[in-house]
Amino acid sequence: MTDERFEWISKRAYAIWEATGRPWGCSHLHWEQAAAEREIMERTRASTDGEDVLIRLRRKVATLEAENDASPKDRNVG
């Protein structure tokens, strides 16, 4: 395990521990949850700050807007 990965899991496990009310004797569960989250993040290639998701969303919105601008406008023919 790399130092960066270990540090991320450690910080995430601590955050989970705090969010669950700092229960005693559950550190292994929090560590396992954090490790699983990191594995999912790595498998999906998500960034730790979510920036990659925002970039994809912005591209999709821009594409939809461009398609919308290029489509024929409704015309009232009477």
N, C-alpha and C positions, 0 to 999 in steps of 0.2 A: 504494500500500500504506500502510495506516495505521501509525502509530508502535506501537500496541499489537500489531498483527499481526506487524510486523517484529520486535519484541522477543520475542514468543512463538516465532516461527520460529528466531530466533537462539539462544535458550536451548535449544530442543529440538534443534537441530542440534549444539550443543555437547554436550548430554547423549548424543546418539547417538555422537558422536566419542569421548567418554570410554568409553562402553559397548563400543565396538568396539576398544578398546585404543589409542586415540589414533594412528591410522595417518596417515602423512604423505601429502599429495597427494590426499586424498579429500574435502576440505571441500565441494566442489560436490555430491557424492553425498549427503552428510549434509544439506545445505541443501535439496536436491530432495526428499529423504524427509520432512524436517520440513514443508516447504511442502505436500506431498501430504497429510500427516496433518492439517494445519490445514484444508486444503480439505475433507477428509472430515468433520472436526469441524463446520465451518461448514455444510456441506450437510445434515448430520443434526441440526444445531442442538444438538449435545452441548455441555455446559459443560466448561470446562477442568479442573474438579475432579471431574467425574462426579456432582455433586449432583443433576442432573436425572434421571439414571438411578436413583439411590437413591429419589427422590421417587416416580417411577413404580412402582418395585418395592414400596415401602411401600403405595401405593394398591392395587396388585394383590393383595398379601397381605391387606390389610384387606377387600377385596371378597370374596376367596375365603373368608376366615374368616366373614364375614357370611352368605355363601351356605351355608356349612357349618352354621352355627348355625340357619339358617332351614329346613334340610332335615329331613324326618322321620327320627327316630332308628330304628335297627333295633330291632325288638321281637320278643321271643320269645313266640310264641303257641303254646300247647301244649295 
